[in-house]
Amino acid sequence: QGQLTESGGGSVQAGGSLRLSCKFSVFQYSPYCMGWFRQAPGKDPEGVAALYRSGTRTYYADSVTGRFTVSRDDAKMTLYLEMSSLKSEDTGMYYCAAVVDPPCVLATSNTLKRNALDAWGQGTLVTVSS
């Protein structure tokens, strides 16, 4: 499957903004959805945002709705996560991921199971201080 490489993480104060980027390589089969999940220290991974193959349908976790925006630039083969009004509870490792076949397991409020993903990157750390 494709390779995913995240960047853009860092330290920011509460209320600030960050933009994460995920450079992806060609997949043998076009992913049904791509998106982001995060894992805070001592917590289970959770789906944050997903963008479906159509490019118009999206999913956001309740905790980030209105603050995060997922988008994709196919020409640059890059997935983005724009994060604003960041809170301390947004702190964690953020991973870009792809799901080839439906359902989009990123679009869940339940604990995310990594083995249900087809590919994910090494992660980029986001630290929000209050």
Backbone bond lengths (Angstrom), bond angles and torsions (degrees), N, CA, C in turn:
res aa  C-N    CA-C-N  psi(-1)  N-CA   C-N-CA  omega(-1)  CA-C   N-CA-C  phi
1 Q - - - 1.442 - - 1.519 111.27 -
2 G 1.329 115.87 177.46 1.452 120.46 -176.59 1.508 113.06 -68.86
3 Q 1.327 113.58 162.48 1.451 122.07 176.31 1.521 108.75 -100.12
4 L 1.333 115.77 143.40 1.457 121.22 -179.77 1.523 108.78 -128.33
5 T 1.328 116.70 133.85 1.459 121.19 -179.03 1.522 109.39 -134.15
6 E 1.334 115.34 115.04 1.459 120.63 -178.66 1.525 111.49 -89.59
7 S 1.325 115.01 156.22 1.457 122.38 173.00 1.516 108.48 -157.30
8 G 1.320 116.51 168.28 1.453 120.74 174.58 1.510 116.23 104.73
9 G 1.321 116.81 -5.81 1.456 118.57 178.60 1.521 111.25 -69.11
10 G 1.319 116.25 169.82 1.451 120.69 179.32 1.505 110.90 168.56
11 S 1.315 114.83 -169.34 1.460 121.41 179.40 1.514 109.13 -105.52
12 V 1.313 115.65 135.77 1.456 121.08 -178.18 1.523 108.55 -147.20
13 Q 1.310 116.02 153.80 1.454 119.80 176.75 1.516 109.92 -82.19
14 A 1.302 114.94 155.61 1.457 120.78 177.56 1.524 109.56 -54.68
15 G 1.323 114.61 137.53 1.456 120.51 -176.68 1.517 113.53 93.83
16 G 1.316 116.07 -12.11 1.455 120.85 -178.41 1.514 112.86 -82.30
17 S 1.331 114.41 -174.52 1.465 121.14 -176.38 1.517 110.53 -133.73
18 L 1.319 114.50 153.87 1.452 122.09 173.61 1.523 108.43 -146.07
19 R 1.319 116.33 153.09 1.456 120.59 171.79 1.521 109.08 -122.99
20 L 1.321 114.86 119.52 1.461 120.59 176.37 1.522 108.98 -93.14
21 S 1.318 115.07 145.60 1.460 121.40 177.39 1.517 109.73 -123.92
22 C 1.308 115.85 148.42 1.460 121.50 178.33 1.525 107.60 -136.10
23 K 1.320 115.03 107.33 1.452 119.95 177.19 1.528 107.72 -83.18
24 F 1.347 116.76 126.80 1.451 118.51 -179.15 1.525 110.69 -121.88
25 S 1.315 114.62 150.28 1.454 120.09 177.42 1.525 108.77 -97.04
26 V 1.308 115.94 176.86 1.460 121.18 -176.51 1.528 109.93 -67.42
27 F 1.325 115.40 134.63 1.459 121.87 173.81 1.531 108.64 -96.11
28 Q 1.330 115.76 148.30 1.461 119.87 176.54 1.534 109.97 -59.96
29 Y 1.326 115.87 -39.86 1.461 122.05 175.17 1.521 108.26 -124.50
30 S 1.307 117.37 134.52 1.451 122.23 -178.89 1.521 110.09 -57.73
31 P 1.323 118.62 123.85 1.464 120.62 -178.49 1.521 112.97 -58.26
32 Y 1.315 116.33 142.42 1.462 121.99 175.07 1.523 109.67 -66.62
33 C 1.328 115.89 -36.60 1.459 119.85 174.49 1.519 109.25 -153.69
34 M 1.305 114.91 155.34 1.455 122.20 172.59 1.517 107.53 -131.75
35 G 1.305 116.36 154.20 1.447 117.31 -179.13 1.505 112.78 -178.33
36 W 1.316 113.78 -156.50 1.461 120.87 -174.60 1.524 110.56 -131.80
37 F 1.316 114.10 141.83 1.448 119.42 167.86 1.518 107.46 -130.22
38 R 1.315 116.44 161.79 1.460 120.15 -179.41 1.525 109.99 -135.45
39 Q 1.307 113.41 159.15 1.453 119.36 176.26 1.517 108.65 -140.13
40 A 1.328 114.56 117.95 1.455 120.95 176.68 1.523 108.95 -87.48
41 P 1.324 117.26 155.87 1.468 120.08 179.84 1.527 111.77 -54.70
42 G 1.314 115.82 127.71 1.451 120.71 177.47 1.517 115.64 76.61
43 K 1.322 115.84 6.14 1.472 119.30 -178.84 1.526 111.21 -120.38
44 D 1.317 115.45 162.19 1.458 121.00 177.08 1.525 110.37 -75.39
45 P 1.313 117.34 153.91 1.468 119.31 176.17 1.529 110.74 -66.23
46 E 1.326 116.41 147.19 1.464 121.44 178.92 1.526 110.12 -135.90
47 G 1.309 115.43 141.49 1.455 120.45 175.08 1.520 109.30 -69.26
48 V 1.313 116.99 135.42 1.464 121.98 -178.07 1.521 111.20 -107.57
49 A 1.319 116.13 -50.44 1.461 120.53 -176.85 1.518 109.58 -155.94
50 A 1.312 115.81 149.57 1.461 120.46 178.31 1.515 110.12 -145.04
51 L 1.319 114.60 148.50 1.461 122.09 177.03 1.517 106.87 -124.88
52 Y 1.326 115.74 124.69 1.457 120.25 -177.26 1.523 111.01 -80.51
53 R 1.304 115.34 166.82 1.452 122.45 -175.45 1.529 111.99 -53.71
54 S 1.324 116.62 -34.97 1.470 120.62 -177.81 1.524 111.74 -60.68
55 G 1.311 114.89 -26.32 1.454 119.34 -177.45 1.514 113.83 87.28
56 T 1.334 116.79 -6.65 1.464 119.50 -178.30 1.528 112.36 -113.67
57 R 1.314 116.35 -29.83 1.469 119.46 -178.39 1.527 108.81 -84.96
58 T 1.340 114.81 132.25 1.460 119.67 -178.71 1.530 110.67 -132.00
59 Y 1.303 114.45 163.37 1.465 122.68 172.79 1.519 107.80 -132.96
60 Y 1.319 115.53 139.93 1.461 120.94 172.85 1.525 109.01 -135.55
61 A 1.313 115.26 139.63 1.458 119.44 172.29 1.527 108.29 -64.10
62 D 1.318 116.52 148.70 1.468 120.78 -179.94 1.526 111.31 -54.82
63 S 1.303 116.45 -36.05 1.464 120.64 -174.88 1.531 113.56 -69.75
64 V 1.340 117.24 -15.42 1.468 119.18 -177.45 1.529 112.40 -120.02
65 T 1.304 117.32 -5.59 1.470 120.76 -179.02 1.522 110.43 -57.21
66 G 1.326 114.61 130.77 1.457 120.25 -179.40 1.516 113.51 89.88
67 R 1.338 116.01 -12.54 1.467 119.48 -178.26 1.535 111.79 -116.74
68 F 1.317 117.42 -30.32 1.462 122.14 -178.07 1.526 109.64 -111.44
69 T 1.336 115.17 147.93 1.458 120.97 176.40 1.523 109.50 -136.69
70 V 1.320 115.65 127.39 1.467 120.57 177.73 1.521 108.49 -102.16
71 S 1.326 115.37 139.43 1.464 120.22 179.39 1.512 109.27 -150.66
72 R 1.317 114.99 168.85 1.455 119.32 -176.70 1.517 109.31 -141.91
73 D 1.311 116.83 139.02 1.462 122.98 173.59 1.521 106.46 -116.12
74 D 1.326 116.47 100.80 1.461 119.76 -175.85 1.525 112.21 -66.41
75 A 1.318 117.24 -32.64 1.467 120.00 179.51 1.527 110.57 -63.72
76 K 1.320 115.95 -35.09 1.461 120.55 179.11 1.523 111.77 -95.02
77 M 1.333 115.97 -3.09 1.462 121.52 -177.73 1.516 110.09 50.05
78 T 1.318 114.75 51.81 1.451 121.17 -177.10 1.523 110.26 -136.23
79 L 1.322 114.83 136.08 1.456 123.48 174.04 1.519 107.40 -105.35
80 Y 1.319 116.54 140.76 1.454 121.02 -177.68 1.519 111.18 -121.63
81 L 1.328 114.59 155.92 1.456 121.28 169.31 1.518 106.77 -135.63
82 E 1.337 115.30 106.35 1.451 120.80 176.29 1.515 107.97 -86.55
83 M 1.324 116.75 123.99 1.458 121.07 -177.30 1.529 108.92 -121.02
84 S 1.298 116.82 127.75 1.452 121.03 178.76 1.524 109.38 -131.97
85 S 1.328 116.05 169.23 1.471 122.01 -178.11 1.516 110.24 47.24
86 L 1.311 115.28 47.16 1.461 120.15 -175.48 1.511 111.76 -64.48
87 K 1.334 114.51 145.07 1.449 122.32 -179.95 1.531 109.16 -119.78
88 S 1.305 116.06 161.33 1.472 119.57 -179.53 1.522 110.84 -59.80
89 E 1.337 116.51 -32.00 1.463 119.53 179.86 1.519 113.46 -72.59
90 D 1.330 117.44 -5.15 1.471 120.66 174.09 1.526 111.59 -83.57
91 T 1.316 116.51 -6.02 1.461 120.51 179.91 1.522 111.45 -61.54
92 G 1.325 116.09 135.86 1.453 120.29 177.87 1.510 111.18 161.02
93 M 1.319 114.86 179.68 1.451 121.26 174.28 1.521 108.02 -88.71
94 Y 1.290 115.89 128.46 1.460 121.85 -178.84 1.524 109.95 -106.56
95 Y 1.320 114.76 130.74 1.451 121.16 -177.69 1.527 110.41 -121.54
96 C 1.305 114.97 139.62 1.452 122.18 171.48 1.529 107.28 -89.64
97 A 1.318 117.03 143.63 1.456 119.45 -176.38 1.521 111.05 -147.82
98 A 1.318 114.77 160.47 1.456 121.08 178.54 1.521 110.00 -133.18
99 V 1.322 115.50 144.36 1.464 123.12 176.54 1.514 106.97 -126.12
100 V 1.324 117.09 121.32 1.459 120.40 -174.37 1.519 112.02 -80.45
101 D 1.335 116.72 -45.98 1.468 120.39 -176.63 1.518 110.86 -111.18
102 P 1.342 116.65 147.40 1.472 119.29 176.65 1.528 110.88 -65.46
103 P 1.327 116.16 152.09 1.458 128.43 5.97 1.525 112.46 -83.20
104 C 1.304 115.39 166.01 1.459 120.63 176.59 1.531 107.39 -80.77
105 V 1.310 115.86 97.47 1.464 119.96 -174.63 1.524 112.52 -70.98
106 L 1.336 116.52 -10.26 1.465 119.55 174.04 1.527 110.87 -70.79
107 A 1.317 115.90 -27.50 1.462 122.00 -175.83 1.517 109.69 -87.06
108 T 1.315 115.84 71.12 1.454 119.87 -177.44 1.519 109.83 -148.88
109 S 1.305 115.51 145.75 1.459 120.18 174.78 1.529 110.43 -92.81
110 N 1.329 115.43 -3.54 1.461 120.09 177.08 1.525 109.50 -84.90
111 T 1.309 116.31 171.07 1.457 120.47 177.17 1.515 109.65 -59.64
112 L 1.316 115.47 130.42 1.454 120.61 -179.68 1.521 109.64 -78.19
113 K 1.319 116.10 134.77 1.455 121.16 176.21 1.528 108.50 -103.07
114 R 1.314 115.64 114.99 1.460 119.55 -175.69 1.520 112.14 -61.32
115 N 1.321 117.28 -31.83 1.462 117.63 -177.95 1.516 112.76 -71.80
116 A 1.331 117.06 -5.46 1.459 120.38 174.21 1.524 111.82 -88.30
117 L 1.331 116.23 -9.45 1.460 121.43 177.71 1.518 109.73 -87.60
118 D 1.318 115.94 151.98 1.458 119.62 178.22 1.525 112.70 -91.23
119 A 1.305 116.25 -24.89 1.467 120.09 177.83 1.517 108.88 -161.71
120 W 1.301 115.55 147.69 1.472 120.89 172.56 1.506 108.65 -153.13
121 G 1.339 115.98 160.42 1.453 120.87 -176.48 1.518 112.25 -91.78
122 Q 1.319 113.74 -168.41 1.470 119.36 -176.66 1.515 111.90 -85.65
123 G 1.334 116.53 -12.42 1.452 120.68 176.83 1.518 113.43 94.57
124 T 1.321 114.81 156.70 1.465 121.94 175.02 1.521 107.14 -137.83
125 L 1.329 116.73 135.44 1.451 121.52 -171.65 1.524 111.63 -87.78
126 V 1.315 114.91 131.08 1.459 122.47 174.84 1.522 108.08 -116.03
127 T 1.317 115.75 125.55 1.457 120.81 178.77 1.524 108.54 -124.09
128 V 1.319 116.38 121.43 1.453 121.63 -179.76 1.515 108.08 -114.38
129 S 1.305 115.79 120.85 1.463 120.53 -179.23 1.520 109.63 -103.55
130 S 1.321 114.25 142.27 1.472 118.98 -177.76 1.525 110.69 -97.73
